[in-house]
Amino acid sequence: MLDSKRFPFVERTNREGLSSAMPYLPITLNYRNHSVETMALLDTGASVNVLPYEVGLKLGAVWEEQTVPIQLSGNLAQMESKGLVLSAKIDDFPPVLLAFAWTQSQNVPLIMGHMNFFAEFDVCFYRADLAFELRPRAK
């Protein structure tokens, strides 16, 4: 098992053609017998983890079966969201359970926020070399 691992920022280009380096993390999400490998944006300003609708569907989750409503804020405040707990695997770290606000929005990245990604991991950002270091929190 790793103590910590450094990840480079990922260059992304928006709809206007402007590019910037962002702290995206490769992650594998698991729900029941389904698995999805994807990239997640680390967002220190996000209160909760946010799961895009299509990723939830790929994991085999059924919207109508989710019973915990989640109220999001900001540009997602008008979107209906429901709570969904997933197992997440990052690199060689042990899997962790992460709670997500599964939103019906199609135009949102997978977001890692304070509840509960930053409760499970310590993150140190290195702006000079555009990287971040991830370490599981001691239990």
GUFI-734197 format. One record per atom (N, C-alpha, C): x, y, z; residue in one letter; atom name. Coordinates in steps of 0.1 Angstrom, whole numbers, always signed. Atoms other than C-alpha are relative to their C-alpha. Layout:
! residues N
+-------+-------+-------+----+----+
|    c1 |    c2 |    c3 | aa | at |
+-------+-------+-------+----+----+
|     X |     Y |     Z |  a | CA |
...
+-------+-------+-------+----+----+
This chain:
! residues 139
+-------+-------+-------+----+----+
|    c1 |    c2 |    c3 | aa | at |
+-------+-------+-------+----+----+
|    +8 |   -12 |    +0 |  m |  N |
|    +0 |    +0 |    +0 |  m | CA |
|    +9 |   +12 |    +0 |  m |  C |
|    -7 |   -12 |    +1 |  l |  N |
|   +12 |   +35 |    -8 |  l | CA |
|    -3 |    +9 |   +12 |  l |  C |
|    +2 |   -10 |   -10 |  d |  N |
|   +17 |   +62 |   +19 |  d | CA |
|    -6 |   +12 |    -6 |  d |  C |
|    +5 |   -12 |    +7 |  s |  N |
|   +12 |   +90 |    -6 |  s | CA |
|    +4 |    -2 |   -15 |  s |  C |
|    -4 |    +1 |   +14 |  k |  N |
|   +13 |   +95 |   -43 |  k | CA |
|    -3 |   +14 |    -6 |  k |  C |
|    +1 |   -13 |    +7 |  r |  N |
|   +18 |  +126 |   -65 |  r | CA |
|    -6 |    -2 |   -14 |  r |  C |
|    +7 |    +1 |   +13 |  f |  N |
|    -5 |  +132 |   -95 |  f | CA |
|    +2 |   +14 |    -7 |  f |  C |
|    -1 |   -12 |    +8 |  p |  N |
|    +1 |  +158 |  -123 |  p | CA |
|   -14 |    +6 |    -2 |  p |  C |
|   +12 |    -7 |    +5 |  f |  N |
|   -26 |  +184 |  -131 |  f | CA |
|    -2 |    -5 |   -14 |  f |  C |
|    +3 |    +5 |   +13 |  v |  N |
|   -44 |  +175 |  -163 |  v | CA |
|    -5 |   +13 |    -8 |  v |  C |
|    +4 |   -11 |    +9 |  e |  N |
|   -47 |  +200 |  -192 |  e | CA |
|   -14 |    -3 |    -6 |  e |  C |
|   +14 |    +1 |    +6 |  r |  N |
|   -84 |  +206 |  -202 |  r | CA |
|    -3 |   +12 |    -8 |  r |  C |
|    +4 |   -11 |    +9 |  t |  N |
|   -98 |  +227 |  -229 |  t | CA |
|   -16 |    +2 |    +1 |  t |  C |
|   +15 |    -3 |    -2 |  n |  N |
|  -133 |  +244 |  -224 |  n | CA |
|    -6 |    +2 |   -14 |  n |  C |
|    +7 |    -1 |   +12 |  r |  N |
|  -159 |  +250 |  -250 |  r | CA |
|    +4 |   +12 |    -9 |  r |  C |
|    -5 |   -12 |    +7 |  e |  N |
|  -144 |  +284 |  -259 |  e | CA |
|   +14 |    -2 |    -5 |  e |  C |
|   -13 |    +3 |    +5 |  g |  N |
|  -111 |  +267 |  -267 |  g | CA |
|   +12 |    +4 |   +10 |  g |  C |
|   -10 |    -4 |   -10 |  l |  N |
|   -93 |  +280 |  -236 |  l | CA |
|    +4 |   -12 |    +8 |  l |  C |
|    -5 |   +11 |    -8 |  s |  N |
|   -71 |  +255 |  -218 |  s | CA |
|    +6 |    +4 |   +13 |  s |  C |
|    -6 |    -3 |   -13 |  s |  N |
|   -60 |  +253 |  -182 |  s | CA |
|    +3 |   -14 |    +6 |  s |  C |
|    -4 |   +12 |    -8 |  a |  N |
|   -43 |  +227 |  -159 |  a | CA |
|    -9 |    -1 |   +12 |  a |  C |
|   +10 |    +2 |   -11 |  m |  N |
|   -68 |  +212 |  -134 |  m | CA |
|    +4 |   -12 |    +8 |  m |  C |
|    -3 |   +11 |    -8 |  p |  N |
|   -64 |  +188 |  -105 |  p | CA |
|   -10 |   -12 |    -2 |  p |  C |
|    +9 |   +12 |    +2 |  y |  N |
|   -81 |  +157 |  -120 |  y | CA |
|    +7 |   -12 |    +4 |  y |  C |
|    -5 |   +12 |    -6 |  l |  N |
|   -76 |  +123 |  -104 |  l | CA |
|    -6 |   -12 |    -7 |  l |  C |
|    +6 |   +12 |    +5 |  p |  N |
|   -80 |   +89 |  -120 |  p | CA |
|    -6 |    -8 |   +11 |  p |  C |
|    +7 |    +7 |   -11 |  i |  N |
|  -105 |   +69 |  -100 |  i | CA |
|    -9 |   -11 |    -6 |  i |  C |
|    +9 |   +10 |    +4 |  t |  N |
|  -124 |   +37 |  -103 |  t | CA |
|   -12 |    -1 |   +10 |  t |  C |
|   +12 |    +1 |    -9 |  l |  N |
|  -160 |   +37 |   -89 |  l | CA |
|    -7 |   -13 |    -2 |  l |  C |
|    +7 |   +13 |    +0 |  n |  N |
|  -179 |    +5 |   -80 |  n | CA |
|   -13 |    +1 |    +7 |  n |  C |
|   +13 |    +0 |    -6 |  y |  N |
|  -215 |    +0 |   -73 |  y | CA |
|    -6 |   -14 |    -4 |  y |  C |
|    +5 |   +13 |    +2 |  r |  N |
|  -229 |   -35 |   -69 |  r | CA |
|   +10 |    -8 |    -9 |  r |  C |
|    -9 |    +8 |    +9 |  n |  N |
|  -214 |   -55 |   -98 |  n | CA |
|    +5 |    +8 |   -12 |  n |  C |
|    -4 |    -9 |   +11 |  h |  N |
|  -206 |   -25 |  -120 |  h | CA |
|   +12 |    +8 |    +4 |  h |  C |
|   -12 |    -8 |    -2 |  s |  N |
|  -173 |    -5 |  -123 |  s | CA |
|    +2 |   +10 |   -11 |  s |  C |
|    -3 |   -10 |   +10 |  v |  N |
|  -164 |   +27 |  -141 |  v | CA |
|   +13 |    +7 |    +4 |  v |  C |
|   -13 |    -7 |    -1 |  e |  N |
|  -129 |   +41 |  -146 |  e | CA |
|    -3 |   +14 |    -6 |  e |  C |
|    +3 |   -13 |    +5 |  t |  N |
|  -131 |   +79 |  -149 |  t | CA |
|   +10 |   +10 |    +6 |  t |  C |
|    -8 |   -10 |    -6 |  m |  N |
|  -115 |  +112 |  -139 |  m | CA |
|    -9 |    +9 |    +8 |  m |  C |
|    +8 |    -8 |    -9 |  a |  N |
|  -126 |  +133 |  -110 |  a | CA |
|    +7 |   +13 |    +3 |  a |  C |
|    -6 |   -13 |    -2 |  l |  N |
|  -120 |  +170 |  -104 |  l | CA |
|    +0 |    +2 |   +16 |  l |  C |
|    -1 |    -3 |   -14 |  l |  N |
|  -107 |  +178 |   -69 |  l | CA |
|    -4 |   +15 |    +2 |  l |  C |
|    +6 |   -14 |    -1 |  d |  N |
|  -127 |  +209 |   -58 |  d | CA |
|    -1 |    +3 |   +15 |  d |  C |
|    -1 |    -4 |   -14 |  t |  N |
|  -117 |  +224 |   -24 |  t | CA |
|   -12 |    +9 |    +4 |  t |  C |
|   +11 |    -8 |    -3 |  g |  N |
|  -147 |  +247 |   -27 |  g | CA |
|   -13 |    -7 |    +0 |  g |  C |
|   +13 |    +7 |    +1 |  a |  N |
|  -173 |  +220 |   -32 |  a | CA |
|    -3 |    -6 |   +14 |  a |  C |
|    +4 |    +6 |   -12 |  s |  N |
|  -192 |  +209 |    -1 |  s | CA |
|    -1 |   -15 |    +0 |  s |  C |
|    +3 |   +14 |    +1 |  v |  N |
|  -201 |  +175 |   -14 |  v | CA |
|    +6 |    -6 |   -13 |  v |  C |
|    -4 |    +7 |   +12 |  n |  N |
|  -190 |  +149 |   -39 |  n | CA |
|   -12 |    +0 |   -10 |  n |  C |
|   +11 |    -1 |    +9 |  v |  N |
|  -211 |  +152 |   -71 |  v | CA |
|    +3 |   -10 |   -11 |  v |  C |
|    +0 |   +10 |   +11 |  l |  N |
|  -218 |  +123 |   -95 |  l | CA |
|    -9 |    +4 |   -11 |  l |  C |
|    +9 |    -3 |   +11 |  p |  N |
|  -230 |  +131 |  -130 |  p | CA |
|   -10 |   -11 |    -3 |  p |  C |
|   +11 |    +9 |    +3 |  y |  N |
|  -262 |  +114 |  -141 |  y | CA |
|    +5 |   -13 |    -8 |  y |  C |
|    -4 |   +11 |    +9 |  e |  N |
|  -246 |   +93 |  -169 |  e | CA |
|    +9 |   -10 |    +7 |  e |  C |
|    -9 |    +9 |    -7 |  v |  N |
|  -219 |   +79 |  -146 |  v | CA |
|    -8 |    -9 |    +9 |  v |  C |
|    +8 |    +8 |    -9 |  g |  N |
|  -245 |   +67 |  -121 |  g | CA |
|    -7 |   -11 |    -8 |  g |  C |
|    +7 |   +10 |    +9 |  l |  N |
|  -264 |   +50 |  -150 |  l | CA |
|   +10 |   -11 |    -4 |  l |  C |
|   -10 |   +10 |    +4 |  k |  N |
|  -232 |   +33 |  -162 |  k | CA |
|    +4 |   -10 |   +12 |  k |  C |
|    -3 |    +8 |   -12 |  l |  N |
|  -227 |   +20 |  -126 |  l | CA |
|   -12 |    -9 |    +3 |  l |  C |
|   +12 |    +8 |    -2 |  g |  N |
|  -262 |    +4 |  -128 |  g | CA |
|    -9 |    +5 |   +10 |  g |  C |
|    +9 |    -6 |   -10 |  a |  N |
|  -278 |   +27 |  -103 |  a | CA |
|   -13 |    +4 |    -7 |  a |  C |
|   +13 |    -3 |    +5 |  v |  N |
|  -315 |   +33 |  -108 |  v | CA |
|    -5 |   +12 |    +8 |  v |  C |
|    +4 |   -12 |    -6 |  w |  N |
|  -327 |   +68 |  -102 |  w | CA |
|   -12 |    -1 |   +10 |  w |  C |
|   +12 |    +1 |    -8 |  e |  N |
|  -361 |   +59 |   -89 |  e | CA |
|    +2 |    -8 |   +13 |  e |  C |
|    -3 |    +8 |   -12 |  e |  N |
|  -346 |   +35 |   -63 |  e | CA |
|    +7 |    +9 |   +11 |  e |  C |
|    -7 |    -8 |    -9 |  q |  N |
|  -327 |   +63 |   -46 |  q | CA |
|   -10 |    +9 |    +8 |  q |  C |
|   +10 |    -7 |    -8 |  t |  N |
|  -346 |   +78 |   -16 |  t | CA |
|    +5 |   +12 |    +8 |  t |  C |
|    -5 |   -11 |    -8 |  v |  N |
|  -323 |  +104 |    -1 |  v | CA |
|    +2 |   +12 |    -8 |  v |  C |
|    -2 |   -13 |    +8 |  p |  N |
|  -328 |  +139 |   -16 |  p | CA |
|   +12 |    +8 |    +5 |  p |  C |
|   -12 |    -8 |    -3 |  i |  N |
|  -297 |  +161 |   -17 |  i | CA |
|    -3 |   +14 |    -6 |  i |  C |
|    +1 |   -14 |    +6 |  q |  N |
|  -300 |  +199 |   -21 |  q | CA |
|   +14 |    +5 |    -3 |  q |  C |
|   -13 |    -6 |    +4 |  l |  N |
|  -271 |  +213 |   -41 |  l | CA |
|    -1 |   +15 |    -1 |  l |  C |
|    +0 |   -15 |    +1 |  s |  N |
|  -261 |  +249 |   -44 |  s | CA |
|    +7 |    +4 |   -12 |  s |  C |
|    -7 |    -6 |   +11 |  g |  N |
|  -245 |  +272 |   -69 |  g | CA |
|    -7 |    -3 |   -13 |  g |  C |
|    +6 |    +2 |   +13 |  n |  N |
|  -250 |  +264 |  -106 |  n | CA |
|    -8 |   -13 |    -1 |  n |  C |
|    +8 |   +13 |    +0 |  l |  N |
|  -265 |  +229 |   -97 |  l | CA |
|   -12 |    +1 |   +10 |  l |  C |
|   +11 |    -1 |   -10 |  a |  N |
|  -291 |  +243 |   -72 |  a | CA |
|   -14 |    -4 |    -6 |  a |  C |
|   +13 |    +3 |    +5 |  q |  N |
|  -320 |  +238 |   -96 |  q | CA |
|    -1 |   -14 |    -5 |  q |  C |
|    +0 |   +14 |    +4 |  m |  N |
|  -310 |  +202 |  -104 |  m | CA |
|    -4 |    -9 |   +11 |  m |  C |
|    +3 |   +10 |   -10 |  e |  N |
|  -326 |  +173 |   -86 |  e | CA |
|   +12 |    -9 |    +3 |  e |  C |
|   -11 |    +9 |    -3 |  s |  N |
|  -300 |  +152 |   -68 |  s | CA |
|    -4 |   -10 |   +11 |  s |  C |
|    +3 |   +11 |   -10 |  k |  N |
|  -301 |  +120 |   -47 |  k | CA |
|   +13 |    -6 |    +5 |  k |  C |
|   -11 |    +6 |    -6 |  g |  N |
|  -277 |  +104 |   -23 |  g | CA |
|    +3 |   -14 |    -6 |  g |  C |
|    -4 |   +13 |    +4 |  l |  N |
|  -257 |   +74 |   -35 |  l | CA |
|   +14 |    -2 |    +5 |  l |  C |
|   -13 |    +3 |    -6 |  v |  N |
|  -228 |   +57 |   -17 |  v | CA |
|    +7 |   -10 |   -10 |  v |  C |
|    -8 |    +8 |    +9 |  l |  N |
|  -201 |   +41 |   -39 |  l | CA |
|   +13 |    -4 |    +6 |  l |  C |
|   -13 |    +3 |    -3 |  s |  N |
|  -169 |   +23 |   -34 |  s | CA |
|   +10 |    +6 |   -10 |  s |  C |
|    -9 |    -7 |    +9 |  a |  N |
|  -139 |   +42 |   -48 |  a | CA |
|   +14 |    -6 |    +2 |  a |  C |
|   -14 |    +5 |    +0 |  k |  N |
|  -104 |   +29 |   -57 |  k | CA |
|    +8 |   +10 |    -7 |  k |  C |
|   -10 |    -9 |    +6 |  i |  N |
|   -75 |   +53 |   -63 |  i | CA |
|   +13 |    -6 |    +1 |  i |  C |
|   -14 |    +6 |    +1 |  d |  N |
|   -42 |   +39 |   -75 |  d | CA |
|    +1 |   -13 |    +9 |  d |  C |
|    -2 |   +11 |    -9 |  d |  N |
|   -29 |   +14 |   -49 |  d | CA |
|    -5 |    +2 |   +14 |  d |  C |
|    +6 |    -2 |   -13 |  f |  N |
|   -47 |   +29 |   -20 |  f | CA |
|   -12 |   -10 |    +3 |  f |  C |
|   +12 |    +8 |    -3 |  p |  N |
|   -73 |    +8 |    -2 |  p | CA |
|   -13 |    +6 |    -4 |  p |  C |
|   +13 |    -6 |    +4 |  p |  N |
|  -109 |   +13 |   -14 |  p | CA |
|    -6 |    +7 |   +12 |  p |  C |
|    +7 |    -7 |   -10 |  v |  N |
|  -130 |   +38 |    +4 |  v | CA |
|   -15 |    +2 |    -4 |  v |  C |
|   +14 |    -3 |    +3 |  l |  N |
|  -168 |   +45 |    +6 |  l | CA |
|    -1 |   +15 |    -1 |  l |  C |
|    +2 |   -15 |    +2 |  l |  N |
|  -177 |   +79 |    -8 |  l | CA |
|   -15 |    +2 |    -2 |  l |  C |
|   +14 |    -4 |    +1 |  a |  N |
|  -211 |   +95 |    -5 |  a | CA |
|    -1 |   +11 |   -11 |  a |  C |
|    +1 |   -10 |   +12 |  f |  N |
|  -222 |  +114 |   -37 |  f | CA |
|   -14 |    +6 |    +0 |  f |  C |
|   +13 |    -6 |    +4 |  a |  N |
|  -250 |  +138 |   -46 |  a | CA |
|    +0 |    -4 |   -15 |  a |  C |
|    +2 |    +4 |   +14 |  w |  N |
|  -261 |  +120 |   -78 |  w | CA |
|   -10 |   +10 |    -7 |  w |  C |
|    +8 |   -10 |    +6 |  t |  N |
|  -274 |  +148 |  -100 |  t | CA |
|    -5 |    -4 |   -14 |  t |  C |
|    +5 |    +3 |   +13 |  q |  N |
|  -295 |  +146 |  -131 |  q | CA |
|    +7 |    +9 |   -11 |  q |  C |
|    -7 |    -8 |   +10 |  s |  N |
|  -272 |  +172 |  -147 |  s | CA |
|    +9 |    -9 |    -9 |  s |  C |
|    -9 |    +7 |    +9 |  q |  N |
|  -254 |  +160 |  -178 |  q | CA |
|   +13 |    +8 |    -2 |  q |  C |
|   -11 |    -9 |    +3 |  n |  N |
|  -230 |  +190 |  -179 |  n | CA |
|    +8 |    +3 |   +13 |  n |  C |
|    -8 |    -2 |   -12 |  v |  N |
|  -211 |  +185 |  -147 |  v | CA |
|   +11 |   -11 |    +1 |  v |  C |
|   -10 |   +11 |    -2 |  p |  N |
|  -178 |  +167 |  -140 |  p | CA |
|    -2 |    -7 |   +13 |  p |  C |
|    +0 |    +7 |   -13 |  l |  N |
|  -174 |  +141 |  -113 |  l | CA |
|    +9 |    +9 |    +9 |  l |  C |
|    -6 |    -9 |    -9 |  i |  N |
|  -165 |  +163 |   -84 |  i | CA |
|    +3 |    -6 |   +14 |  i |  C |
|    -4 |    +4 |   -13 |  m |  N |
|  -146 |  +154 |   -52 |  m | CA |
|    +0 |   +12 |    +9 |  m |  C |
|    +1 |   -11 |    -9 |  g |  N |
|  -156 |  +177 |   -24 |  g | CA |
|    +3 |    -4 |   +15 |  g |  C |
|    -4 |    +2 |   -14 |  h |  N |
|  -153 |  +181 |   +14 |  h | CA |
|    -8 |   -12 |    +6 |  h |  C |
|    +8 |   +11 |    -6 |  m |  N |
|  -181 |  +156 |   +22 |  m | CA |
|    -1 |   -11 |   -10 |  m |  C |
|   -10 |    +4 |   -10 |  n |  N |
|  -165 |  +131 |   +22 |  n | CA |
|   +14 |    -3 |    -6 |  n |  C |
|   -13 |    +3 |    +6 |  f |  N |
|  -135 |  +129 |    -2 |  f | CA |
|   +11 |    +6 |    +9 |  f |  C |
|   -10 |    -6 |    -8 |  f |  N |
|  -115 |  +154 |   +18 |  f | CA |
|    +0 |    -4 |   +15 |  f |  C |
|    +0 |    +7 |   -13 |  a |  N |
|  -125 |  +136 |   +50 |  a | CA |
|    +8 |   -13 |    +0 |  a |  C |
|    -7 |   +12 |    +2 |  e |  N |
|  -109 |  +105 |   +36 |  e | CA |
|   +14 |    +1 |    -4 |  e |  C |
|   -13 |    -3 |    +5 |  f |  N |
|   -78 |  +120 |   +20 |  f | CA |
|    +5 |   +13 |    +4 |  f |  C |
|    -7 |   -12 |    -2 |  d |  N |
|   -53 |  +146 |   +28 |  d | CA |
|    +6 |    +3 |   -14 |  d |  C |
|    -5 |    -4 |   +14 |  v |  N |
|   -43 |  +166 |    -4 |  v | CA |
|    +9 |   +12 |    +2 |  v |  C |
|    -9 |   -11 |    +0 |  c |  N |
|   -14 |  +189 |    -8 |  c | CA |
|    +3 |    +4 |   -15 |  c |  C |
|    -2 |    -5 |   +14 |  f |  N |
|   -13 |  +211 |   -40 |  f | CA |
|   +13 |    +7 |    -1 |  f |  C |
|   -13 |    -6 |    +3 |  y |  N |
|   +20 |  +221 |   -56 |  y | CA |
|    -2 |    +8 |   -13 |  y |  C |
|    +3 |    -9 |   +12 |  r |  N |
|   +13 |  +250 |   -79 |  r | CA |
|   +12 |    +2 |    -9 |  r |  C |
|   -12 |    -3 |    +7 |  a |  N |
|   +49 |  +255 |   -89 |  a | CA |
|    +2 |   -11 |   -11 |  a |  C |
|    -1 |   +10 |   +10 |  d |  N |
|   +50 |  +221 |  -107 |  d | CA |
|   -13 |    -6 |    -5 |  d |  C |
|   +14 |    +4 |    +4 |  l |  N |
|   +12 |  +218 |  -112 |  l | CA |
|    -2 |   -15 |    +3 |  l |  C |
|    +2 |   +14 |    -4 |  a |  N |
|    +8 |  +186 |   -92 |  a | CA |
|    -7 |    +1 |   +14 |  a |  C |
|    +5 |    +1 |   -13 |  f |  N |
|    -9 |  +174 |   -61 |  f | CA |
|    +3 |   -14 |    +6 |  f |  C |
|    -4 |   +13 |    -7 |  e |  N |
|    -1 |  +147 |   -35 |  e | CA |
|   -12 |    -4 |    +8 |  e |  C |
|   +12 |    +6 |    -7 |  l |  N |
|   -28 |  +124 |   -21 |  l | CA |
|    +5 |   -10 |   +10 |  l |  C |
|    -3 |    +9 |   -11 |  r |  N |
|   -26 |  +105 |   +12 |  r | CA |
|   -12 |    -3 |    +7 |  r |  C |
|   +12 |    +4 |    -9 |  p |  N |
|   -53 |   +85 |   +30 |  p | CA |
|    +2 |    +6 |   +14 |  p |  C |
|    -1 |    -5 |   -13 |  r |  N |
|   -61 |  +101 |   +63 |  r | CA |
|    +1 |   -12 |   +10 |  r |  C |
|    -1 |   +11 |   -11 |  a |  N |
|   -52 |   +80 |   +94 |  a | CA |
|   -13 |    -1 |    +7 |  a |  C |
|   +13 |    +3 |    -6 |  k |  N |
|   -82 |   +64 |  +110 |  k | CA |
|    +2 |    -1 |   +15 |  k |  C |
+-------+-------+-------+----+----+
